[in-house]
Amino acid sequence: MPSCFSFGAKKLIKRILNPNPLTRIKISEILQDEWFKKEYHQPSFAEDEDVNLDDVDAAFNNSEKNLVTERRKKPVSMNAFELISGSRGFSLDSLFQK
């Protein structure tokens, strides 16, 4: 690890990168780590009270143009010669000329 990393950072990174899932540090333990908590501010999410879910439902539930549908088309079957002859960069003419 780079020498500019603090001891606490190196220790935490080492525990995060531990390949053994049984001894690897857990998220709850990361959140309690002294280095991690240094200058850490828990995020706060403000709820927007202006959102009306009826408006959201009306915008998406009755719209046919926004629906995603699966197309079940059988792929075109081609042999190697058909595939190569359809490609601009490949030409087999030199193989068949006398």
C-alpha angles and dihedrals in degrees: 000000000000114000090232090069113099121241090252093051092048091049093050094046090049090053093046092050094047105132093211108088091201094060099028115115116264125227091250089054092048089054089053095046112118094225092048093048092052106113090346116148118195110237117248122204119206116212115231107225094190093075115107112195091203088065091050092049092048091051096051111021098060098040114105094181092063095053118112113219130187117235117212102199118154110238118248111261114228133170122224095264093052091048094050094044090053092054118088097213097051125072126173094185093106091058093058102039120102 
